Amino acid sequence: MENKITQNNSLEAIRHSLAHLLGAAVLKLWPETKLAIGPAIENGFYYDFEFVKTITNEDLGKIEKEMRRLGQTWDQFKKIEETPESALTRYQNNPYKKNLIEEIAERGEKITSYQSGEFIDLCRGGHVNNAREIDLRAFKLTHLAGAYWRGDEKNPMLTRIYGLAFENELALDTYVKQQEEAQKRDHRKLGKELGLFEFSEAIGPGLPLFFPKGAILRRLIENYLIDLQEKNGYEPIWIPHITKGELYKISGHLDKYDSMYPPMKLENEADYYLKPMNCPHFMMLYKAEPHSYKELPIRWTCTTTNYRYEKSGELTGLSRVRALTQDDCHVFTRPDQIKQEIEIMLDMIEQVYSDFGFKDFSVRISVHDPKDQEKYIGDEKIWENSESILKELVEARSWKHEIGIGEAAFYGPKLDFILKDTLGRDWQLSTIQLDLNLPERFDLEYVNENNKKERPVVIHRAILGSTERFLSIFIEDCAGAFPLWLAPIQIKILTISEKQNSYSQEILAALKKAGFRVELNNQNETIGKKIRAAEMQKIPYLLILGDKEMEAQTVAIRKRGQGDQGTMKIEEFIKMIKTEVSEKV
């Protein structure tokens, strides 16, 4: 088994050893099977096989049982040093092992096999000292998948068996429950159930379509951020979605960025490209006019869609798409203004996270490696000053953070915000990047107080990253139960019988006049059915109208997750939920 595992990582060693055990169990059950490769991976392991017979997920229990039986008979992993000849002889009936042996020999590396029990496998090592150290209750085979040998679709399709493995049974059970909860919260599943978005083969992969509720949700989020930015002195710009290729030649993307769509070949014109990012457009707009030091900082922002030719196999719901809308911002500033501008950005990020209920996050401060100065562009003093500012500002807020030496981009240091969601998963979200490169490439200038030309520093900033990816994280974090201020439908009115139809129209009009997003269900259905349907849509408030409510000119209130809340005059209810919306609870 061709796989390199760090010896001192006991959990990876356990997972690596279990991959051996999986291979052994499969051979015991189906001796004619050919083994390919089986590494340890995050949270577990897998092994690829060429089966003579077809196996299904129903066979996984049988394989697990055989793994546990065999595991009790194993002890140490005995190292067997091989020559290319001995290895080819040992694995002469296995084309996959022979392929690996030939590659290893060509590189001039040592060839080794390892044996435990009767099972021998081609391997570089990295197992537990003794197989008896493995808790055989702490692994679980999960599913099958197809996998081309070495990831090449020209090669044979193999059957991959995945397994989970942890230090003990409790850790495994905890992870399994977490994954079950994650499946319930999967934004793709909830997006369909709540009528938010859809993907269509007729449109193309990675190109989401949004139903009215989804469009309302994304508009609410984008408008919230637009309002926040404009309150902080940012000005909106607008840029087109296509441009001449020369613009990306200047920026460097045309030569180095591999996710651009092919050019549009137009007769008697230059090649045009769908924009994969917005930075060059901002640069050209800045360059269109002369600037004085008195004008800076210039804070421009644009919520606009980009198009990236991501590989189809890497597309995942809204998490990774080919059409992504960014809350993009570029600030053109003097070096002495960097601190105040980043302070504004950090304040906004802190407010956004608080308003959306994200309490647990950390910051990675990516700085340059002083031992490798040639890797970076720009004045060393600006680098040192910028990095000092980033560290000072993050530390002053007592945020959890780490320093990433050598992780800065060649054009400047940056801050990356890592969000931890309800299930404990990490997501990289906001980013602040200082750029000394694009001002140079695009020959950007301003006239300083001495009437001399200088380069501005550009600060790139995105809080959401992209609307689509943010939605995927947010939907899963709140399990589709959006807070009142963001719910596409905030209130649903339900009538008990047709007698309340006229009264329900009065309540509907009052709520709409107050600015709430509300629906009415006065269909000829039982109230129980109406309530169940509305609760499945995770609507924050249901207002039940019956004869008593109509007579008393009140509404019976049912709150999501809390049940009946009694009755109230509609004016009182409106006042109450206006407060809830304003406080973003």
C-alpha positions, 0 to 999 in steps of 0.5 A: 500500500503506497502511503506515507504516514507520519510515525509520531502521529498515533491517530494517523497510525491507527487509521493507516493500520486499519486500512491494512486491516480492511484490505486483509478482511476483503481478501479473506472474504473475496480472495480473487479481489485485487488491492490498489491503494489505501491511505489514512485520511482526515477522520478515517481511511479508505482502500481501493479495490478491483472486485470480481463480484459486485459489492454493495453497502449491505456488505460493509457490516460483513467486512467490519465483522471480519476486520474485528475478527482478524484484528484480534489475531494481529500483533506487530507490523513486520517490515520486509525490505524488498528489491524491485525484483522480489516486490514484482514477484510478490505482487506479480498478479496485481497490476496496481501494486506493480505500477507502484513498484515500478514508480518507486524503483524509478525514483530510486527509493526503498521498497518495503512491505509490511506483514501483520498476521498472514497479510502482507502489503506494499507500504512505506510504513507508519503503523501502530507499534502493535495492532492490539493497541487499536480499539476495534470498537472505534472504527466504522465503515461508512460507504462505497464510491467509485474511484479511477486508479490514480485519479485518471479517468483513462484508468480502470474504475475501482471500488473505494471503501471508506471508513471512520476511525478515532482513538476510542468509541466515544470519539467515534460516536460523537463524530457520527452524531455530528455528521448525522446532524450535519446531514440534517443541516445540509444547505442543499437539502434545506435549500430544496425543502425551504424553496430557496434555490435550485440547480438545473442541468439545462443551465449548467453545473455550479450556476445556482437559480434562486426562487423568490424566498432565496432571492429575498434572503440573499438580497436582505443579506447583501443590502444589510452589508451595503447599508453597513458599508455606506454608513462607514464611508464606502461608496458604491461603484458599478463594473461590467461582467466582461472585459478585454483580456489585456486587463488581465494581462496587466494584472497577471491573471491571464498568465497565472490564474487557471480558473478563467473561462475561455475567451470570447472570440469576436470578429475584428475585436480583441478577446473578451473574458468573463471576469473571475475577480474585480480588482483590475476594474477597480484599478482602472476606475481609480486610474481614470482620474488624477488624485491628491493625497487630500482625497485619500482614502478612497473607499469603493465597494461593489456587490457583483458576480464573478465567473470561475471555471471550477472543475465540475468534480469540485462543485458543491452546492452553494459552497463552491459555484461557478457564478459567485457574488462578492461583497468586494471592496478596495480602499486606496490609501496612503501608508499612514492611513492603513491603521485607521482603515483596517480599524474600520474594517475590523469594526464592520467584521465584528458587527456582522459576525455579532448580528449573524450570531457567529460568536466563535472565530479566530484570525490568522495574521499572514506575514512575510518571511524575513529570511526570504526577502526576494519572495516579496515586492514593495518597500520593506518599511511598509511591510514591517509597518503594515504587519505591526499594525495588523498584529497590534489591532488584532491583539487589542481586541483580544481575538484568538489569533495565530501568526503565519510566518511566510504565509503572506501573499507576495504582494502584502500581508493579510488577515484571514478570519476562521469561523467555527460553526454550530457543529464545530467546523471551521470555515474561512470567511472574511479577508483583509489583504494589503496589496503593494503589487497591483498599484505597481502593475497598473501604475497607480499614483497620487500627488503627495503634500510635496507635489510628488507622485507616490503609489497608494496602498490598496486594501482588499476586503471582503466580509462575506467572501461570496453571497453564495458560500456565506449562504451555505454556511449560514443556512447550515449554522442555523439549520434553516431557522432564520432569525426574524430579521432575515426570514424570507417569510417572517409571519404566516397567518392561518385561519381556522375556517372561512369565517375569518377570511375577511378578518385575516385580510385586515391582519395581512394588510396591517402587517404589510403596511408595517413592512413585514414579509407575510403570507396568508393561508386561508385554504379549506384545510384543517388548522393542524395541517396548516400549522404543520406545513408552516412549521416545516417551512421554519417560519418564525411566527404563526398567527392563528385566527379563529372566532374568538380572535376575530370577536376580540380583535386579537391574534393567537401567536405561535412562535417557532420552537416555543409553541403557543404564546397567547393572544395579543392585539395586532398593534401590540404584536407589531410593536413587539416584533419590530423590537425583535427585528431591530435588535437582530435576535 
